[in-house]
Amino acid sequence: MRNCYFDNAATSFPKAPGVAQAMADYLTRVGCNVGRGDYQSAYAAAERVLEVRERLARRFGAPDPRNVIFTPGCTYGLNMVLKGLLRPGDKVAASPMEHNAVLRPLRQLEDQGVEILWLPCADTGELLTDQAAERLTADVKLCVLTHASNVCGTRMPIEAVGKLCRERGILFCVDAAQSAGFLPLDMGAMGIDAMAMPAHKGLLGPQGLGALLLTDAVAQVLEPLVSGGTGSRSDLLEMPPFLPDRLEPGTLNLPGIYGLGAALDWWEGQDAAALRHREERLTGHLIARLCEYEEDGLRVLGTKDEKKQVGVVSVDFLGKDNAACAYRLERDFGIQTRCGLHCAPLAHRTLGTYPQGTVRFSVGPFTSFEDIDYVQGAVAELLAE
């Protein structure tokens, strides 16, 4: 039976060529730590870590490589920003399209006295920009916004929101979980103060690693979420005052960083614009094929416009159990999807798919147009029963 992977929004598969080998090479040929050893292999590992930092800083417009903080993942980075900046009495703005990586920390902070202002969205997941602008007043300390919905793929106008935040003195944090690697991102040009991303999605690297990119203005006021050893200024009982050490306690995920470096090697050998165009075409093809069945019991969520979203498309099998449909897609056709609420309950309320959730299809660089045609045939069979 054919195997079709349509769960790239959860994690990319396959990974970029060279990722697994780079991680294995580190574990079998290097193995040492950085900042803890005075020998050549430790120095070489430190150089590799710095090189990956530099490449991420260039790619995403960070002010300096030291402003690239390695984290255990995107969720961790978002928690670092939210819990490191917000205090009782502060106001934070967010959209209902956020992932639980934002919603759950915000709920914890709300219990501690932080006020949440919700930015309104349409039932397509799109931000109602004019209404949102009215709520982004100068007394808001932080605005946090996903770049693209993990449920329906809808893109948020982060450049416009970044401009508003900059004009009004509001710090702006972007969750780039579904966009880093797929869409152009530039912190300086887009007015972004903090940006969290995972290695294992659009960047095609390994799980268990992420990056948090910060401006100096945020880094200076961000309280470290975790403290510990850094291999530097061991005489201090406080975290070192300089980046990245101040925000990187403990041992780095060096196998992951080597793997991410290999993923960046692959990406830098590609035509980025051509890959973005191909993903847009794949997304449009998937939307068009699925929309053919909207009069047969299938609801396609989101904008239904590939130019307004990333390669994430959710559907609701009306009158059927979505979980059962997802199970059948895998069992009978080898199509791997994600079913449920996708860790984004408020997004599903906005889209009108709560509590039943949706079946989510998400494409990646290695998805083919033939795969999408195969999905169409499988969906047609399920709806015909």
DOLUM-111274 format. One record per residue: x, y, z of N, C-alpha, C in turn. Coordinates in steps of 0.05 Angstrom, whole numbers, plus 5000, padded with zeros to 4 digits. Example, Ala and Ser with C-alpha at 12.3 -4.5 7.8 and 13.67 -1.06 7.14 Angstrom:
BEGIN
526448865156524649105156526449345156
525749555142527349795143525850015157
end
This chain:
BEGIN
501749765000500050005000501850255000
500950454986502350704984502550845011
504750985016505151125041505351425035
503351585044503351875039503352025065
505452175069505752325094504652605090
502452665105501152935103500953055131
503153025147503053135174505553315179
506353465159508753635161508353865181
505853935187505354145206506054055234
506053795239506853685265509853655266
511053535245513953525242514453445213
516553555202517253495174518253205171
517553085149518652825142518352785112
520552695099523152635111524652895118
526752855134528453085140530253155116
531553385117533353455096535553255093
536453195069538753015065541153105081
542452925095544752985111544353035140
541853065149541253125177541952895194
541052655187541552415204544552355205
545952385183548852325182550352525199
549552785198550952985215550652925244
548252845252547752785280549352535289
549352335271550952095277553952155279
554852325261557752395261558452535287
556752715297557352845322557552635345
555552455346555452265368557752065366
558651995343560751785340563551905337
563852155328566552265322567352495340
565252635351565852875367565152825396
562552825403561652735429562052925452
563753115450564453285473562453515476
562753665497561053895503562454155493
561054375494562254635488562354805513
564454965515564755145538565654995563
566254735561566954585585569654435581
570854445558573254295553575354465539
577854435548580054585535581654395518
580454315496581754135477580554185449
581854085429581254155402578454085393
577453845400574753765391572653945403
573054035428571154215441571154485427
573554575419573654835404572254805377
572654585364571454545338568354535340
567354405361564454395366563454675371
564854835387563955105392563855275367
565755225349565755365323563255285306
562555035307560254945292557655065304
557455085330555155205343554955505334
557255645335557255925327556455955298
557455775281556755795253553755765248
552455575262549555545259548055795270
548955905292547856155302548056375281
550356405269550856615249548956575225
548556335217546856285193543956345199
543056275223540256335231539956645234
541956775245541757065247541557205220
543157105201542957225174540257165161
539356915163536956835149534456985160
534457035186531957145198532257425208
534457555202534757845208535157905237
536357725252537057775280539257985281
539258155302541258375303544158275305
544558035316547257925320547057635326
549057465319548957185325548557125355
549557295372549257245401546257275409
544657395393541857425398540157185389
541556985380540256725372540656535396
538456475409538556305433537556025426
539155825430538155555425536455455449
534155335442532255245462531554955457
530154825475529154555469526854545449
525854765440523754775420522355035420
520455065401518955315398517255375423
515955175434514355215458515955335481
518355225484520155325506520855615501
521455685476522155955470519856155475
517456075468515156245473514656275503
514956065518514756085547516956275559
519356265548521456435557520656735554
519456795531518657075526516257155544
514156995544511757065559512257085589
513556885600513956875629516357045637
518157105619520457265625519857565624
517657645609517057925606514658025622
512657855624510057945635509857925665
508758125678508458135707505558215714
504658155738501958235745501358525739
499158575727498358845719499058915690
500758755677501458795649499158715631
499058835607497158755587498558625563
497458405554498558265531496358215511
496958255485495058215464495757955449
493657805442494057555427491557495411
491857315391489557245375488456975384
485856915378484756655385485856435367
487456495347488556295329491156175340
491956255364494456165375494355865383
496755745383497155475392497255475423
496855245435496955225464499755295475
501755295458504455385467504355685475
502355825466501856105475499456115494
497355975488494855995504495255895533
496655675536496955575563498755745581
501055835571502556025587500956285594
499456375574497856615579495756565601
494556325601492656255621493956255649
496356145651497756155676498356435685
499156605666499756885673497257035680
495056975667492457105673491757045703
492256805711491656735739493456895759
495756995748497557145765497057455762
495057535747494457815745495157955719
495957805699496457925673493757935657
493258165644490758195629491258125600
489457955589489657875561487658025544
488558145522486758285503486658115478
484358015470484057845447483658005422
485357955402485058085376483157935358
481058055348478957915334479857795307
478657565301479257425275476657345262
476657335236474357235220474256935222
472056825212471756535213473456385192
475056535178477156415160479856405175
479956515199482456525214483956785209
483056955191484457205185484057415207
486257555213486057765232484458005221
482658105237481158345230482858585238
484558665219486758845225485859115237
483759235226482859495235481859475264
480359265271479359235298481659165317
483559005307485958945323487559195330
487759375310489259615314488159785337
485459775339484159925361484859825388
485459565390486059445416489059455422
490659515403493559535407494259815416
493559885440494060145451496760155465
497660395471500360425481500760305509
498560235523498960105549499259805548
499159695523499759405520502759365520
503659185536506559135538507558955516
505958755509506958555490504658455472
505158425447503358295428504658035419
503257815421504357555412502457455390
503557365368501957295345503257065329
501656865322502656665304502956775276
504956685262505356775234503356625216
502756375222500856215206499556015224
496955975220495455795237496255505232
496655355254497255075251494754905246
492355035246489854885241489054915211
489055155201488055205174490055335156
492455405166494555525150494355815145
492255955154491856235149494256405159
495256575142497456745150496456995164
497957085183497357335197499057565186
498057805185499558035174501658135193
503757985197505658055219507158305213
507558365187509058615181507358855188
504758855183502959075190502759095220
502458865234502258875263504958965275
507158875264509758965274510059265272
509059385249509259675246507559815267
505159715272503459835293504759825320
505959595326507159555352509559745356
511159775335513459945336512560235341
510560325327509560595329508560655357
507460445370506160485396507760395420
510260315415512060225436511359955449
509959785433509159525442511259315433
512159145450513958925442512358725426
513658615406512258435387513658165385
512257955392513357675392511857515371
513257375354512057215333512656915338
510556755336510756465336511056375307
513556295299514056225272514155925268
512655775284512755485282511955385255
509955505242509055415216510155565193
511955755198512855915175515855915172
517455885193520355895191521355675172
522655755151523555575131521855595106
519255635110517355655087517055935077
516856135095516256405087518556585094
518956805079521056995086520457125113
522557155129522257285155524657455160
524257705168526357885175525558045199
526857995221526058135246526158435244
528258535233528558825231526458955213
526158835189524258955170521358925178
520758715194518058665202517358765230
519258895243518659015270518358805291
519758575289519458355308521558385330
520758365355522658385378523458105387
521757915384522457635393521057445374
522457235366521357045347522256765355
520356585359520956315367520356125343
522055925339521755735318522855465325
521755255314522854985318524754915296
526554725302528354625281526954415263
524854285274523954035262521554065243
520754315237518554345218519554455192
519054705186519854805160522854815155
524454815176527354805172528354525166
526654325169527354045162529553925179
529854025204531853925222530653725242
532053665263531153465283529353585304
527853405317526153485340527953545364
526653675384528153725409529953965408
529654135388531354375385529654605373
530254835383528955075372530855315374
529955545365531455785368529656015375
530556185393529156425401530956655393
529956825375531457055365530357305379
532157475389531357705406532857955397
531458185400532858435398534258485425
536158675424537458745449535558865470
533559015460531659135478530158925494
529358705482527958495497529958345514
532258285503534258125518534958255545
535058525544535958665568533958655591
531358615584529258615605528058335610
528958135594527857865596529057725620
527357645638528357495662528757205653
531057085658531556805650529456615663
528356445647526356255657527656035673
530055955665531555735678534355835682
535555765705538255845711539955595714
542555625710544355405713547155455702
548655245698551355275688551355355659
553455505652553755595624556655535614
558455465632561255435624562655705623
561255925630562556185631561856325657
563556495666563256645691562256465713
563656245717562856055738563156175766
564456405769564756535795562256665804
560356715785557856865792555756675802
554156755821551756605829549356695813
549656895797547556985778548356895750
546356895733546956825705548757035693
550556965675552357165663550657385650
551657635650550057855640550057875609
551457705595551657735566550257495551
549557555526548257355509550457195494
549856945486547356795492547256665519
549556675534549756525559547656585579
546756835580544756905600542156745597
541556655573539056525568539456235559
541856125562542455845553543755685575
542255625597543355465618543555175611
545455035622545654745618546954675591
546854415585548154315561546354345537
547554455516546054495491545554225477
543554215461542953975445544753975421
547253885425549253895404548653705381
547653465385546953305362544853445345
542853575358540853725344541953955328
543854105340545054335327546654245302
548054025305549453915282547453835260
545253715268543253645249541953885235
541454095251540354335240542254465221
544854455227546854565209546754425182
546454155182546254015157543654085142
541454125157539054215144539454485130
540854665144541354935132543154905108
545054715109546754655085544954595061
542954415066541154335044539554575034
538354725053536754955045538355155029
540855205037542455405024543255324996
542955064989543454974963541054974945
538755064955536255064940535555344931
533755364911532655614903530255664921
530555844941528555884961525955984949
526156164930523656274917522256054902
523755874888522455664873521055464892
522355404915521155224934518555344946
518655604952516255734962513955724941
514755774916512755774895511555484892
513255284894512255014892510354944915
511055034939509354974962506655114958
506755354948504255504942502555354922
503855254901502355104880501254844892
502854704908501854454921499354524939
499554734954497354814971494854874955
495155034934492955094917491754844904
493454654896492454404885490854244905
491854234930490454094951487754224957
487754484960485254624965483154574943
484054594918482254564896481154274895
482854074900481853804899479853744921
480353854945478553804967475953964964
476154204953473754374950471754254930
472654064914470853934895468653784909
469053724935467153554950465553714971
465553984969464154144989461154104988
460154014965457253964964456653664970
458653514977458353234982458853165012
458953365029459353305057462153375068
463653535054466353615063466453915065
467354015088467854295092470854355093
471754525076474554605075474854865091
476654865110476955095128478955305117
478855545128480755745122480055925099
482056045087481656245066481056115039
481855865035481755725009483255874987
485256014996486956174977489856124984
491255974967493955894973495856134977
495156364967496856604971496456724999
494456635013493956745040494456545062
495756315055496256115076498755955069
499655805089501755615085500555345077
502155135074501254885065499854715085
497954825099496354695120493354725113
491954505109489154515101487554315118
485554425132483854255149481154225136
479953985140477253925130475553805153
472953845150471053735169469253555152
469253295159467453105145464753125159
462953285147460353335158458653085159
457553035182455852795185457452545190
460052565191461752325197463552395221
464752185232466652225254469452275241
470552515247473052585235475352395243
475252315268477352125277477151865262
474751765257474351525242475351555214
474851785202475751845175478751845173
480051975193482951985193484151705196
482851545213483751265216483551115190
481251145177480851005151482851095130
483451355129485451455110488151315113
488851265138491451135143491250835138
489150715149488950425148488550325119
486750455104486050355078487650475055
488850715060490250855038493150925045
493950895070496650975077497151275079
494951425082495251715083495351805112
497451925120497952005148497252295152
495252345170494252615175494352675205
493252895213492852955242489953035246
488652895265485852945271485553055299
483553225303482953325330482853625331
483653735354483654025359486454145355
488453985349491054085342492254285362
491754235388492854405409492154705404
489754755392488955025387485955055390
484855025414481955015417480555275410
481755505415480455755408480455795378
482355695364482355705334479955545324
479455315335477155155326474555295333
474455435355471955585361471555805340
473755935333473656145313472756035286
473755805279473155685253470455545252
469255495276466755355278466955055277
469254955286469754665286470254555314
469254685334469454595362466754485371
466654245382468954085393469853865374
468653835351469253595334471953595322
473153835319475853855307475753805277
478053755266478253715237480353505231
480453425206482653265195484453455180
486953455188488853645176490853515157
491053625134493053545114495153765112
497753695114499853895112502053795094
502753965074504753885054507553975063
509553875049512353945054513853945028
516454005029518054025004518153764988
517653535001517853284988515053164981
512953314985510253234976510153264946
508753084933508353094904505553164897
505153264872502453314863500853054860
502252834854501052574852499952484879
501452554900500452494927497752624932
497552874924495053024929492752904912
493252824888491152694872490352434885
492152294897491552044911489752104935
490352314950488652404972485852454962
485552594940482952654929481352394925
482552194914481151944909480351814934
482051824955481351694980479051844994
479152104994476952265006474352204991
474452194965472052134950470751864958
472451664962471451404971470151414998
471351565017470251585044467551725043
467351935027464852085025462651935011
463451744994461451594979460051374996
461251315019460151095035457651175050
end
